[in-house]
Amino acid sequence: MTLAEAAAAAGGRVLGDGSLHFERIATVRDAGPRDLAMMADHRYAAELSGCRGGALLVPESLSGLEGGPADRLVVADPHAALIDLLPLLHPEPPRERGVHPAAVIDPSVTVPGDACVGPHAVIRAGAAIGAGARIGANCFVGEGVAIGKAAVLHPNVTLYAGSVLGDRVVIHAGARIGVDGFGYVSSGGVHRKVPQVGGCVIEDDVEIGANCTIDRGSIGRTVIGAGSKLDNLVHIGHNASIGPGSMLVAQVGVAGSVRSGAGVAMGGQAGISGHLRIGERARIAAQAGVIGDVEPGQTVSGYPARDHKSYLRSMAGLMKLPELIRRVGRVERRLGLEEAG
């Protein structure tokens, strides 16, 4: 691809030689002479002097930086430009169709002609497979599961009985959907399990990362709203509801019966206690421990989680604590000397 072709595809402009060819997009540090080096943040400017890339992909705000390749592709947002450029440089291979001979499919199940079922996948009775769905090797699709159109199950995904996947859902390797929730009643020192008989619904255009676990409802439903994206190793408890368009980063844990609104973002390792309400477009910072409701649009951080500005003030005070202790010690010693006198 030439810089001129890339500019046309990504809606950018060229500084320098538009006929310059590149074969891939790489980081500033790793780029070679046949690469377009990407620099989206000024924090990497110090690495420009050692950049060996043939050209540079930068936002308008960094287009005039000194050092590095003189030929540049200037765009509004380099990360957004990747959405346009990477599929052109790395086109997906043709989609396979058909059922592998090693797959085990109940006779009651109809697999559409344009769908694909990989080796050793198991599909149980009553499952419904949407047009264009792809079910990878070693996947397990339980009784009565519904898989929407163009959904993709990467290898080793498990869908427990009755789970429902919408259209264009993508689930990465090792994820478990519709697992029994952690529901017990303790009596006389014995933990008795409450039967988990509810549903688990993954709405359209959701992407679920590797090794995520999403519980089914106990008697209601667990729902992941349309367009939400879950990073790897996220756990969603039973009867929880994640609003549409939400983003949950790695190792987030959401306890049972949480109600989270649309467009919520949860940072890595954030933990949400059960039965809480998280308002629309709230922001939960990484490692926050949320033990109370969060208002719509509010940003919280820390443990226990509180308003982000309040948390920052608290941390600023905590950093002053060693000096404060020393000052108090000096005062106490002075007072002690005065009393002795």
Secondary structure, 3 states (H helix, E strand, C coil): CEHHHHHHHHCCEEECCCCCECCEEEECCCCCCCEEEECCCHHHHHHHHHCCCCEEEEEHHHCCCCCCCCCEEEECCHHHHHHHHHHHHCCCCCCCCEECCCCEECCCCCCCCCCEECCCCEECCCCEECCCCEECCCCEECCCCEECCCCEECCCCEECCCCEECCCCEECCCCEEEECCCCEEEECCEEEECCCCCEEEECCCCEECCCCEEECCCCCEEEECCCCEECCCCEECCCCEECCCCEECCCCEECCCCEECCCCEECCCCEECCCCEECCCCEECCCCEECCCECCCCEEECCCCEEHHHHHHHHHHHHCHHHHHHHHHHHHHHHHHHHHC
